[in-house]
Amino acid sequence: MQNEITRPIKLLDERGRVTEPGWARQLYWKYDRKDIRAPKWRIKEWDYYLIANSSYGVAFTISDLGYIGMASVSFLHFEEGWEKTQTILDVMPLGKYALSSHSDNGNAEFQNKKLMLKYEVKPGKRLIYCHFKDFLEDKDLDVELTLSQPPMDTMCIATPWAKKPACFYYNQKINCLPASGRATLGKDTFHFKKGTDFGVLDWGRGVWTYDNTWYWGTGSGEIDGTPFGLNLGYGFSDRSSATENIIFYNNKAHKLDQVIFQIPKKTDGSYDFLKDWTITSNDGRLSGTFHPVLNRQANINVLVIATIQNQIFGHFNGTAILDDHTSIPVKDFFCAIEVVHNRY
């Protein structure tokens, strides 16, 4: 039985442990850095946005990982099969980015000589501004985007690590945010339009153990004019109290139990990410095939800090079953699934 939180509560007790692990449709747990019983260099905070359609997309990260900060920008061209990611590292931010204690107050900014990346949150919308000098082959990247946020369910989770109860993962995913605006790369402009283009926010706070691998899938769009989204994830923290697997339909959450990504393997045992995957849930409410079109790979290895990322974009075909047993056929639904191994 998954534990759903339905009221505002404090996230951490006096020992720095999650007061009540579980999941929620809104960000009910109250987060305060002062309640954390860990050194500042172990605290992780990040705001990540992905905005895409089936042709192209952009992604942005501002993250304070304690002893290192990262500001990352990606441009993804799915039709042409290429992507470019630029990441700027910042030593020992230790909270200086002042990332928010609640996603509703999610203003954030990173700026240096090469990059200006800014998030603004206003009633009913989120604004993203980016200027990245010499982003690709001497071409600047300029982005101005608006993400509308109607009243909607979200996917929130607060879970500890079983053997390290003072470590915790507190996260919110906001899917199906209608997007509008543009990204200009050199002389080429790429437009994002409401009705076809959507964004997702991955808002996270926590203290992690050193070595972790997570699996996360996200998709936002429409089916026959109705907002539809998926958030799927596992492998990170103790999920005995709740999973983060969920279907969004018409901005309402329909909770799933366990989900597994059956990723093909090569003869040497490593994943063959660009072959078709099978995705299933143990409750029989989600099943289908994921057909990859692009893998955004990133490897960072700096002293004790290492991350190996594979973020695969493609199309899901299958069936999703809502809480009332309504079966939703899903055809060529664009989504992203990442497999990330971190040591930091």
N, C-alpha and C positions, 0 to 999 in steps of 0.2 A: 504494500500500500504506500503510495507516494504522499508525502506530507505537504498539503497546500497551505500556505500562509495567507490569511485573508484580512489581516489587521496590521496597523503600524506597530513595530516592535524594534527594540535595540538590536543591532547586529551582533555586538560582542559583549561578553560579560566582563567582570573585573579581572579575570584571568586571560582575557584576550581570545576567548573561545566563542564560536558561534552559539548564540543563545538558543536558537531553534532552527536546525537545518531543514531545508525543504525547497519548494519552488513557489512562485507567486505570479499572478498576472500583472502586477504592478510592483514598483520598487518600494516595498513596504519596510524593509529593514533599514534602520537609520545607521549610516556609516559615518564614523568620525576617526580620523587618523590618531587622535589622542588616546583612543581606546585600544590601539594595537600594542601588544606586548612583544615587540620584536624591534631590532635595530632599524633605523631609517633606511639603511642600505638594503634591507630585505623586503621593503614594501614595494608592491607593483601596482601601478595605476596607468590605465590607457583608455583612449577614445579612438575608435577605428570606424571609418565610414567606407562603404563600398557602394558605388552607384554605377549601374550598368544596364545595357540592353543586350540583345543577342549579337550585336555588331561590334560594340566597343564599350569601354568602361574606364573609370578612374577609382583609385582608392587612396585613402589618407590615414596616417597614424600619427598621433602625438602620444608618446608613452614615457613615463617616468618609472624606470625599473630599479630605482634605488641608487646603485653605484654606476648605472649608465642610463642615459636618456637616448631615445630614438625618435627622429622625425622622418617619416617615410612617405614617399609619393609614388604611385604607380599609374602608368597609362597602359591600357590593354586593348589590343586590336584583334578581336576574335576572328573576324572575317579574313584578315591577312595572316593570322597565326603568329603574331609577335607581341612582345610586351617590353616595357622599360620600367625599371624600378630604381629609384635613387634614395639612399638612406644616409642621413647625417647622424653621427654619434656625438654624444655630449657626456663628458665624464662627471660623475657624482652630482646629478641634479638634486637628489635628496629632498624632493618636494617643492623645488623652486618654481615649477610650472604651475603650481596652485590649481591642479585639476580638481574638478568639482566633487562635492560629497553626494550630489544627486544629479542624475542626467538632465533633469528639468532646468538646472542651472549650469549647463554644460559649455559655457564660454571657455575657450582655450586659445592659446596663441604660441607659435614658435617662430623666431625670426633670427636670421644671421645674414651674412653677405650674399648667400646664394638663394635662400629660401624664406618666403613669408607664407605661413600657413595659419589660417585663422578660422575658428568656429564661433558662431554666434547662435544663441537660442532665444527666440522671441515667441510670443503666444501663437501656437498653432504652426510653427515652422522652425526650421533649422537652416542656417546659412553657412556656406563654406566658401572661403576665398583662398586662392593659392597663386603665388608667382614663384616659379622655379627657374632661375637663370641657367642657361646652357644645359637644359634638361636632357636633350637628345641631339647630338651632332650640331652643337652651337645654336640649337633652337630653344627658345624659351617656352615654358608651359604656363599658361594663364587659365585659371578656372574661376568661374562664378556660378554657384549652384544654390538653389532653394529646394529644400525638402519639406513638403507639407506634412503635418502630423495631426490627422484627425483623431477624435477619441477612439482609442483602440486598446485591445489587450496586447501585452508584451510577454516575453519569456524571461523570468527572473529566477535566479538560483543562488543559494548560499549553502556551501558545503565545506566541511573540513577535510583534512587528510586523516585517515584512520590511525596511523602510527605517529602522527605529528598534529595533535588536535589544536595547537596554537597557530597552525597554518590553515589558511582558508581561501576559498574562491567565491567572490561575490560578483555577479555578472547580470547584465541585462542585454537582451537582444530586442531591438525594435525593427521589425520587418515592415515591408510594404509601404514605405514612405514615398509618395509620388514626387518625382524629381523634375525640375525644369532648370534650364540654364545652358551653359556652354563650356567647352574646354577648347582652348586654342593652342595648337602646337606648331610653332613657326607660322606659316601662312595658312595652315589648315584649321578649320573650325568644325568641331563636333558638337551637335546640338542634342540636348536632352529635353524630352517633352512629356508632360503629364499624360497618363493613359497608356504609354508604352514603356516608360523608363521609371525605375524605382531604386530606392536606396535602402540600406540597412545600417543601423548603428550597433556596434559591439562596444559596450561600456563595461569596463571591468576594474575591480579593485581587489587587492588581496595580499597575502603572504604565502609564497609557495615553497615546497621542497625544491631541492637543487636541480634534480634531473627528472624531466617529465616529457611524455608524449601525449598529444591530444589529437582528436579527430573531430572536425567541425564542418557541418554542411549548412548552407544558407541559400534560400531562394525567395525572391519577391517578384510578384507580377499580378496578372489577372487571368482568370479563366471565365470565358463568356461574359466579360465585363465586371466580374466580381473579384475583389482583391483576394489573392491566394498566396500563401507563403509557407515555407518550411524552415524549421530550425532543428538541426540534428547534431548530437554531440555525445562523446563518451571518452573514457580513458584518462580523465583529469579529475583528481580528488575522489573522495568516497561518495559514490552515488547511491548508497543504500537508502537514503531518505527521499531522494527524488532524482529524476533525470531531467535533461533540458530538451527532450525530444517533443516536438509539438507541430501541429498543423494550424495555420491561420486561415480562416475563411470568412470573408466579409468582416474582417477586423476583430473576429472572435477567436479565442484559443480553444483548441481541441487537443487534449493531452494524450501523448503516447507513452508507452513504457520503454522498453529497451529497443535500440536500433543497432544494426550491424552493417558495416560497409564490407562487402566481399570483394576485395581488390585483387585482380589477377597478379600472379607472381611470375618472375623470370626463372630461368633454370638455376640461377645462383641463389634463389630465395628472396631476392629483393622485389619490391613492388614494381609492377609494370603499369604505371599510372595512366597511360594513354590508351589502354585497352578498356573495353566495356566492363563496368562494375555491376554487381547486383546489390540492391539495397532492400532490406527487409526489417520488419519489426516483429517482436515476439508475440504481440497481441493481434497480429494479422491485419492491422489497420493501415499499413503502408508497405507497398511492395512495388518493385519496378527495376528498371535498368538505367544506369547513368552512362551516357556516351560522351567522353571527354573530347574537347577540341583544342585546349591550350593548357600548358602547365607553367605557372609562374614559380620558378625556383629561386631560392635565396639561401646562401650559406654565409654566415658570419662567424668568425672564430678569432676572438681577441682575448688572449690570456685565459682566464677562467670562464669567459663568456662564450657560449657557442649556441647557434641556432641553425637548424636545417629545416627549411620550409619547402613544402610542395603544395601549392594552391592550384587546384585543377578546376577549370571551367568547362561546362558542357551542358547537355540537355538530359532531363529526366523524363522518362516515359513509364507510366504505371498507374496505380490506383491509390487514392487516399480515402479513408472512411472516417466520417465525422462522428461526434459523440452520439448523435441521434441515428446512427447507422446509415446515413446517406452516403452513397458511394460516388466519389468525384473522379472521373477519368482525367488523367494528367497527360498531356501530349506536348512533347518538345518544350518542356518548361525549363527555362534557363536558370542555372544555379552554379554555385561554387562549393567545392569541398576541399578542405585543407588537412594535411597530415604534417604536424609540426613537432620536432624534437628539440627541446630547449635544455640547456644547462646554464642556468644563471640564477 
